[in-house]
Amino acid sequence: MPESPQITSSEIGTLWMTYQQKTMILRMMEYFISKADDEEAKKIMTDLSSAIHPYVQKIEDIFKQEGVPLPVGFVSDDVHTNAPKLYDNGFDIMFVRMIKAISMAMHTLNLTMSYRKDIMQFFIDLTSITQKYYIICTSYLLRKGLIPRSPYVSVEKSVEFAQDSNYLGGFNPLSGKRSLSTVEVAHLYHAVESNVAGMQLIYGFAQCSKHEDVQKYFIKGGELAKSLIKEMSEVFLKNDIQVPSTAGGNLTNSKIAPFSEKIMLYCVSLFCSFSLGGNSVGTSFSLRNDLPAKLGIFMKDIFEYAHEGAKIMIKHGLLEEPPQTVKRD
């Protein structure tokens, strides 16, 4: 019996997706590191880059050993470190924090689809690195006053159980709506916080995009994020809860693209996937029926938007296909 069993289809797929994501963040951090004014931020990104590099090499080694075609991923041509600053005021670490949030979810899911001990350990180790740098980034941003904490609220002093189906109410304006639970606040706040940063990112992409159809696509995405922020903020206000806001991260006036269209479109696709997953979890934990209805509409819009992005990538020859199974007659 071989020391290490043959790699499975799911393991090929998860490693392939990880390779795309890791090469993307490495290229984008090259730019952010080159433009960093804050030495602490620069060190965070430099250390993270050094921690990620060996795992990209590990994927390449596994694929070579198993006879799987090496992915293209993202290369030096996908980043232009000589481009002027496109983002300022701590956005670099805000971006890295968002990517680490996505990575934590991806690595955990990928672990559940792995069977070989070395590949399971691969995702366990990556999860540990990701959690470490997510905490580092969050602490940095809080200390610098660039992101706020989620709202502080007053809670009931005793444990209660729902007495009737009105607890689920949300559609009927005559029956009124119960106050938000702290679980619902958590997921709504996370959705707003993610979309505020995502909106800044995508408007930056739109500002420097070279192709008119890609630019229009990015603008559409920014407006979609803005509408979600507005809708969820109204829910907070109606419940007398502070509306989430971000002090850090802003666009400069530069129109010179630091990234290729390929990397920008892939990055938006990744954020759409994260948004769909986050909203799905949020709806599943909300028992006030108006909230899943609101988020469900946005999920449909986000899915359609992501599908439109895939078509644009195909049109411009930028969509790398995952390894295909052999077609048999």
C-alpha positions as CSV (number, residue, x, y, z in Angstrom):
1,M,0.0,0.0,0.0
2,P,1.4,3.4,-0.9
3,E,2.7,5.7,1.9
4,S,0.4,8.5,0.6
5,P,-2.8,7.6,-1.2
6,Q,-3.6,9.2,-4.6
7,I,-5.0,12.7,-4.4
8,T,-8.8,12.9,-4.7
9,S,-10.9,15.1,-6.9
10,S,-12.0,17.3,-4.1
11,E,-8.4,17.7,-2.9
12,I,-7.4,18.8,-6.3
13,G,-10.2,21.3,-6.4
14,T,-9.6,22.8,-3.0
15,L,-5.8,23.1,-3.6
16,W,-6.5,24.7,-6.9
17,M,-8.8,27.3,-5.4
18,T,-6.3,27.9,-2.6
19,Y,-3.6,28.5,-5.2
20,Q,-5.7,31.1,-7.0
21,Q,-6.5,32.9,-3.7
22,K,-3.0,32.8,-2.3
23,T,-1.3,34.0,-5.5
24,M,-3.8,36.8,-5.7
25,I,-3.2,38.1,-2.2
26,L,0.6,37.8,-2.6
27,R,0.5,39.9,-5.8
28,M,-1.8,42.5,-4.3
29,M,0.3,42.8,-1.1
30,E,3.4,43.4,-3.2
31,Y,1.7,46.7,-4.3
32,F,0.4,47.6,-0.8
33,I,3.8,46.9,0.7
34,S,5.5,49.1,-1.8
35,K,3.1,52.0,-1.0
36,A,2.9,51.6,2.8
37,D,3.7,54.7,4.8
38,D,3.2,53.0,8.1
39,E,6.1,50.8,9.1
40,E,3.9,48.6,11.4
41,A,1.4,48.0,8.5
42,K,4.3,47.2,6.2
43,K,5.8,44.7,8.6
44,I,2.4,42.9,9.0
45,M,2.0,42.5,5.3
46,T,5.7,41.5,4.8
47,D,5.5,38.9,7.5
48,L,2.2,37.5,6.2
49,S,3.7,37.3,2.7
50,S,6.6,35.3,4.0
51,A,4.3,33.0,5.8
52,I,2.1,32.3,2.7
53,H,4.9,31.8,0.2
54,P,5.8,28.2,1.3
55,Y,2.2,27.0,1.0
56,V,2.1,28.1,-2.7
57,Q,5.2,26.1,-3.2
58,K,3.7,23.1,-1.4
59,I,0.7,23.1,-3.8
60,E,3.0,23.2,-6.8
61,D,5.0,20.3,-5.3
62,I,1.9,18.2,-4.7
63,F,0.5,18.9,-8.2
64,K,3.9,17.9,-9.8
65,Q,4.0,14.7,-7.8
66,E,0.4,13.8,-8.7
67,G,0.7,14.8,-12.4
68,V,-1.9,17.5,-12.1
69,P,-1.3,20.6,-14.4
70,L,0.0,23.5,-12.4
71,P,-2.4,26.5,-12.2
72,V,-1.4,29.8,-13.7
73,G,-2.9,31.8,-10.8
74,F,-1.5,35.3,-10.6
75,V,2.0,36.3,-11.6
76,S,4.2,39.4,-11.6
77,D,2.5,40.9,-14.7
78,D,-0.7,41.1,-12.7
79,V,0.6,43.8,-10.4
80,H,2.3,47.2,-11.1
81,T,4.1,48.4,-8.0
82,N,5.2,51.6,-9.7
83,A,1.5,52.8,-10.0
84,P,0.6,55.7,-7.6
85,K,-1.4,55.1,-4.4
86,L,-5.0,54.1,-5.2
87,Y,-6.1,53.7,-1.6
88,D,-5.1,55.5,1.6
89,N,-5.8,55.8,5.3
90,G,-5.2,52.2,6.4
91,F,-7.1,50.6,3.6
92,D,-4.2,48.1,3.0
93,I,-4.7,46.4,6.4
94,M,-8.5,46.7,6.0
95,F,-8.2,44.8,2.8
96,V,-5.8,42.1,4.3
97,R,-8.3,41.7,7.2
98,M,-11.1,41.1,4.7
99,I,-9.1,38.5,2.8
100,K,-8.2,36.8,6.1
101,A,-11.9,36.5,7.0
102,I,-12.5,34.9,3.6
103,S,-9.5,32.6,4.0
104,M,-10.7,31.4,7.5
105,A,-14.0,30.2,6.0
106,M,-12.3,28.7,2.9
107,H,-9.7,26.7,4.8
108,T,-12.2,25.3,7.2
109,L,-14.5,24.2,4.4
110,N,-11.5,22.8,2.4
111,L,-10.4,20.8,5.5
112,T,-13.8,19.0,5.5
113,M,-13.3,18.0,1.9
114,S,-9.8,16.6,2.4
115,Y,-8.8,13.0,3.3
116,R,-5.1,12.7,3.0
117,K,-3.2,13.5,6.2
118,D,-0.7,15.8,4.6
119,I,-3.4,17.8,2.9
120,M,-5.6,18.0,6.1
121,Q,-2.5,19.3,8.0
122,F,-1.9,21.7,5.1
123,F,-5.3,23.4,5.7
124,I,-4.9,23.2,9.5
125,D,-1.6,25.1,9.3
126,L,-3.1,27.6,6.9
127,T,-6.0,28.2,9.2
128,S,-3.7,28.9,12.1
129,I,-1.7,31.5,10.1
130,T,-4.9,33.1,8.9
131,Q,-6.4,33.4,12.4
132,K,-3.2,34.8,13.7
133,Y,-3.0,37.6,11.1
134,Y,-6.8,38.3,11.2
135,I,-6.3,39.1,15.0
136,I,-3.2,41.2,14.2
137,C,-5.0,43.2,11.5
138,T,-8.1,43.7,13.7
139,S,-6.0,44.9,16.7
140,Y,-4.0,47.3,14.4
141,L,-7.1,48.8,12.9
142,L,-8.8,49.2,16.3
143,R,-5.7,50.8,17.9
144,K,-5.4,53.2,15.0
145,G,-9.1,54.1,15.2
146,L,-9.7,53.0,11.6
147,I,-12.6,50.6,12.3
148,P,-15.3,50.7,15.0
149,R,-16.5,47.9,17.2
150,S,-19.9,46.5,16.7
151,P,-22.7,48.4,18.6
152,Y,-23.0,48.1,22.3
153,V,-26.7,47.4,23.3
154,S,-28.7,46.9,26.4
155,V,-30.0,43.4,26.8
156,E,-32.8,41.8,28.9
157,K,-31.8,40.9,32.4
158,S,-33.5,37.4,32.4
159,V,-33.7,34.5,30.0
160,E,-36.9,34.4,28.0
161,F,-38.6,31.8,25.7
162,A,-40.8,32.8,22.7
163,Q,-44.5,32.6,23.6
164,D,-46.1,32.7,20.2
165,S,-45.4,33.0,16.5
166,N,-45.3,36.8,16.7
167,Y,-41.7,36.2,17.6
168,L,-41.2,35.5,13.9
169,G,-43.1,38.6,12.8
170,G,-41.7,41.1,10.4
171,F,-44.0,41.5,7.4
172,N,-47.2,42.7,9.1
173,P,-46.9,46.4,10.0
174,L,-50.0,46.2,12.3
175,S,-48.5,43.6,14.5
176,G,-45.2,45.4,14.8
177,K,-41.7,43.9,14.9
178,R,-39.8,42.6,17.9
179,S,-36.5,44.1,18.6
180,L,-33.4,42.6,17.0
181,S,-31.6,39.8,18.8
182,T,-27.9,40.2,19.4
183,V,-27.3,37.3,17.0
184,E,-29.2,39.2,14.2
185,V,-27.2,42.4,15.1
186,A,-24.0,40.4,14.7
187,H,-24.7,39.2,11.3
188,L,-26.2,42.4,10.0
189,Y,-23.3,44.4,11.3
190,H,-20.9,42.0,9.6
191,A,-22.7,42.4,6.3
192,V,-22.5,46.2,6.5
193,E,-18.9,46.3,7.6
194,S,-17.9,43.9,4.8
195,N,-19.8,45.9,2.2
196,V,-18.4,49.3,3.3
197,A,-14.9,48.0,2.7
198,G,-15.9,46.1,-0.4
199,M,-17.5,49.2,-1.8
200,Q,-14.3,51.3,-1.4
201,L,-12.3,48.5,-3.1
202,I,-14.6,48.1,-6.1
203,Y,-14.9,51.8,-6.7
204,G,-11.2,52.0,-6.8
205,F,-11.1,49.3,-9.4
206,A,-13.7,51.2,-11.4
207,Q,-11.6,54.4,-11.2
208,C,-8.6,52.8,-12.9
209,S,-10.1,50.1,-15.1
210,K,-9.1,50.2,-18.8
211,H,-12.1,48.5,-20.4
212,E,-15.5,50.3,-20.5
213,D,-17.5,47.1,-19.9
214,V,-15.3,46.2,-16.9
215,Q,-15.5,49.7,-15.5
216,K,-19.3,49.7,-15.8
217,Y,-19.4,46.3,-14.1
218,F,-17.3,47.6,-11.2
219,I,-19.5,50.7,-10.8
220,K,-22.6,48.4,-10.8
221,G,-21.0,46.4,-8.0
222,G,-20.3,49.5,-5.9
223,E,-23.9,50.6,-6.2
224,L,-25.1,47.1,-5.2
225,A,-22.9,47.3,-2.1
226,K,-24.2,50.8,-1.4
227,S,-27.8,49.6,-1.6
228,L,-27.2,46.8,0.9
229,I,-25.5,49.2,3.3
230,K,-28.4,51.6,3.1
231,E,-31.0,48.9,3.6
232,M,-29.3,47.3,6.6
233,S,-28.5,50.7,8.1
234,E,-32.2,51.5,8.1
235,V,-32.9,48.3,10.0
236,F,-30.4,49.4,12.6
237,L,-31.9,52.9,12.9
238,K,-35.5,51.5,13.2
239,N,-34.2,49.5,16.2
240,D,-32.4,52.5,17.7
241,I,-29.0,50.9,17.2
242,Q,-25.9,52.8,16.0
243,V,-25.3,52.5,12.3
244,P,-21.9,50.9,11.4
245,S,-19.3,53.3,9.9
246,T,-15.7,53.0,9.0
247,A,-13.2,55.8,9.7
248,G,-10.4,54.3,7.6
249,G,-9.9,53.6,4.0
250,N,-10.4,56.1,1.2
251,L,-9.7,56.5,-2.5
252,T,-7.1,58.8,-3.9
253,N,-7.5,60.5,-7.3
254,S,-5.2,58.1,-9.2
255,K,-6.5,56.5,-12.3
256,I,-3.5,54.4,-13.0
257,A,-4.3,50.7,-12.4
258,P,-2.0,49.0,-9.9
259,F,-3.6,45.6,-10.8
260,S,-4.5,43.8,-14.0
261,E,-8.1,43.4,-15.0
262,K,-7.8,39.7,-14.4
263,I,-6.8,40.1,-10.7
264,M,-9.4,42.8,-10.1
265,L,-12.2,40.7,-11.6
266,Y,-11.1,37.6,-9.7
267,C,-11.0,39.6,-6.5
268,V,-14.5,40.8,-6.9
269,S,-15.7,37.3,-7.7
270,L,-14.1,36.1,-4.5
271,F,-15.8,38.8,-2.5
272,C,-19.2,37.9,-4.1
273,S,-18.7,34.3,-3.0
274,F,-17.9,35.5,0.5
275,S,-20.9,37.8,0.6
276,L,-23.2,35.0,-0.6
277,G,-21.9,32.6,2.1
278,G,-22.1,35.3,4.8
279,N,-25.6,36.3,3.9
280,S,-26.7,32.6,3.8
281,V,-25.4,32.1,7.3
282,G,-27.1,35.4,8.4
283,T,-30.5,34.4,7.1
284,S,-30.3,30.9,8.7
285,F,-29.7,32.4,12.1
286,S,-32.5,35.1,11.9
287,L,-36.0,34.2,13.0
288,R,-37.5,37.5,12.2
289,N,-39.0,36.8,8.8
290,D,-38.5,40.2,7.3
291,L,-34.7,40.0,7.5
292,P,-34.2,36.8,5.5
293,A,-36.5,38.2,2.9
294,K,-34.4,41.4,2.6
295,L,-31.1,39.4,2.5
296,G,-32.6,36.9,0.1
297,I,-33.2,39.7,-2.5
298,F,-29.6,40.8,-2.2
299,M,-28.3,37.3,-2.5
300,K,-30.2,36.9,-5.8
301,D,-28.7,40.2,-7.0
302,I,-25.2,39.2,-5.9
303,F,-25.4,35.8,-7.6
304,E,-26.5,37.5,-10.8
305,Y,-23.8,40.1,-10.5
306,A,-21.1,37.4,-10.0
307,H,-22.5,35.5,-13.0
308,E,-22.2,38.6,-15.1
309,G,-18.6,39.0,-14.0
310,A,-17.8,35.5,-15.1
311,K,-19.1,36.3,-18.5
312,I,-16.9,39.4,-18.7
313,M,-13.9,37.3,-17.7
314,I,-14.6,34.8,-20.4
315,K,-15.1,37.5,-23.0
316,H,-11.6,38.9,-22.2
317,G,-10.0,35.5,-21.9
318,L,-9.3,36.0,-18.2
319,L,-11.1,33.0,-16.6
320,E,-8.8,30.1,-15.7
321,E,-10.7,26.8,-15.6
322,P,-10.2,24.4,-12.7
323,P,-8.8,21.0,-13.6
324,Q,-11.3,19.1,-15.7
325,T,-12.3,15.5,-15.4
326,V,-11.6,13.4,-18.5
327,K,-14.6,13.3,-20.9
328,R,-15.3,9.7,-21.9
329,D,-17.3,8.6,-24.9
